[in-house]
Amino acid sequence: MYNALLTAMIVVGILIIIAVLMQPSKQQDALSALSGGGGDLFATQKARGFEAVMQRATTVLGAIWFLLGLALVYLSAH
């Protein structure tokens, strides 16, 4: 059981890396990096389409990875 969970955790970890790398970049210009990006404070928009799907996938995979980690700790302690 421990080996199966460990294998699943490794696979989910690789999927998290892929999901993060597939997310669209949010590049800012150099001026906002120096000024702190205060002009974008009220310009937040809700993620749509591919960006929203990738954010949800990353969140779900992260939660699964965390739960697998807890299960592995529990199995190694007992």
Phi, psi and omega in degrees: 000318181299316181294323178294318178293322178295319177296318178297322180293321178294317180296316179295322177299318178294321177295324176297316179300316180296318181296321179291320180291334180277348181292141179295144181282151178243072183284140176246157177283168185295329181295320179290334176291324180280326182271354180091359177071031181296335180290340180265010185298317182255012183258022181287138179236150178287138180293139181227156174066228185298322181297318179294320179296318181291325177294317178295318180298318179295319179295315180294315179296322178295319178294318178297317179299318179296315180294322176297322177297317177297319178296321178294320177296317179298316181292325180286336179277337182248000000 
